[in-house]
């Protein structure tokens, strides 16, 4: 206790300006200690959280970009699926008879007479079956062209292959009234496609 009393007496003897200097120094030391003990670690934590927030915002931006791409890809996939369905609807499924399509176009006032239709052996491909047909037709050249246009609008995928056009020579003795109007004998290869399921 005497130590405190002697310390107090010494304090009273010190001039006022030195007292303020000592109090200021002690305050500065306390402030520095508090700053380094409490504030510096908080600042470090704040900086670490800012860096973490920046990296997370980068991740969020990347994820938003990926989400937009995903949505665009989903739209594209839906469009492609609709396109595939449309193409599949145009491909014969195997239930349609191509010879019936050809005959219906020929019978529909096209002026083309079907002499014969021969179906070839189907050829298996990776995603479809190719079915060749050999056709013999009688027509005039303009009627044949019109028939080809109608066949192209038949909403089925058909490829024309080899084509042979020959003039029909009519003997005066063998002339028949119905054959008189046909001037061209057409031999045609057509490939029809059936979708594999």
Secondary structure, DSSP 8 states (H G I E B T S, - for coil): -HHHHHHHHHHHHS-HHHHHHHHHHHHHHHHHHHIIIIIHHHHHHHHHHHHHHHHHHHHHHHHHHHHHHHHHHHHHHHHHHHHHHHHHHHSB-SSS-HHHHHHHHHHTT---EEEEEEE---EE-SSEEEEEEEEEEEE-HHHHHHHHHHHHTSSS-EEEEEEEEEE----SSS--TTTTT--EEEEEEEEEEEE--
